[in-house]
Amino acid sequence: QLMDKAGPRWKKGKDGKDFAALAAAHPMSSIVAELQSSLKGSKLVATLSNQGRDATLGVNLQQATLLNRAAFGRALDNAEAGKQWFQLGAEEVFYLYHGLKCISVSESKKLLSEGELWDHLCSASESFPEMYKAYSHLRSKNWVVRSGLQYGADFVAYRHHPALVHSEFAVVVVPEGVEFGGRCGRLKVWSDLLCALRASGSVAKTLLVLTVSSSICELSSPDCLEQLVVHERTITRWIAQQCREQRCEPSREEPNNEEQDHTRETVVFNYWGVILGFTVLSSLLVYKLRF
């Protein structure tokens, strides 16, 4: 289960608009479902770029609004009336094609099969299998996933649309297994982990490490995605002074239970001491009066 460490940091709207309530009224799962239905009904085709690292998709104005609300891709400047073009990253285009099954993809005006598209994307980036698995893992849990390059991470994860809330997690993907070859060395050196932790902390984000592992399987086809397993680990710094002040030292205004028990025992002891002393003095006084 994905941990919520510090909680969301909602942005401030004009006139005190409550973005948290707005996000609750329009959950990301509903927005993505509406987008999926609209794109599937239009039978749209995205065009893969020459490098195979991204694709462009032309949509109508209503679908453009849904793509923006679901935080897929980046709108391109164009002068075509009634149509908007979007640039989709490799993980985004394959998620719309394979995960949501709502678009087709072509290259040089030729429709690509799922296996052909997978080969194109893997040839453009060797790390595509584990990156896509991590991306789809978070997207399936209704997190908005964007590039984390400017934060020194693979992705950043938002609770809702980036216009409403700041990202909570800086995501680093770590593959494990012989299938991934030399890409398995990430964060194994203490200095690398410390750098990632410092970088995420400096921008008020929690470091989320997604370990992608598998039983022995070939990465040559999208069938391997069912055998890849994602493990989530959040890593935070332990600040000794902060922990000592908050957890160890009792508050002066609110004494701890041991101090309260000690005070109560002292009061009871003093009470019985007074009673005993008064009884002894009374007995001596009576004795003197008799004799």
Salt bridges, closest charged atoms under 4 A:
ASP4 OD2 - ARG159 NH2 3.39
GLU92 OE2 - ARG146 NH1 3.55
GLU107 OE1 - HIS120 NE2 2.58
GLU114 OE2 - HIS98 ND1 2.89
GLU116 OE2 - LYS110 NZ 3.87
GLU126 OE2 - ARG183 NH1 3.29
GLU130 OE2 - ARG183 NE 2.60
ASP154 OD2 - ARG186 NH1 2.75
GLU168 OE2 - ARG159 NE 2.70
GLU232 OE2 - HIS137 NE2 2.67
GLU232 OE2 - LYS141 NZ 2.82
GLU249 OE2 - ARG244 NH1 3.07
ASP261 OD1 - ARG264 NH1 2.93
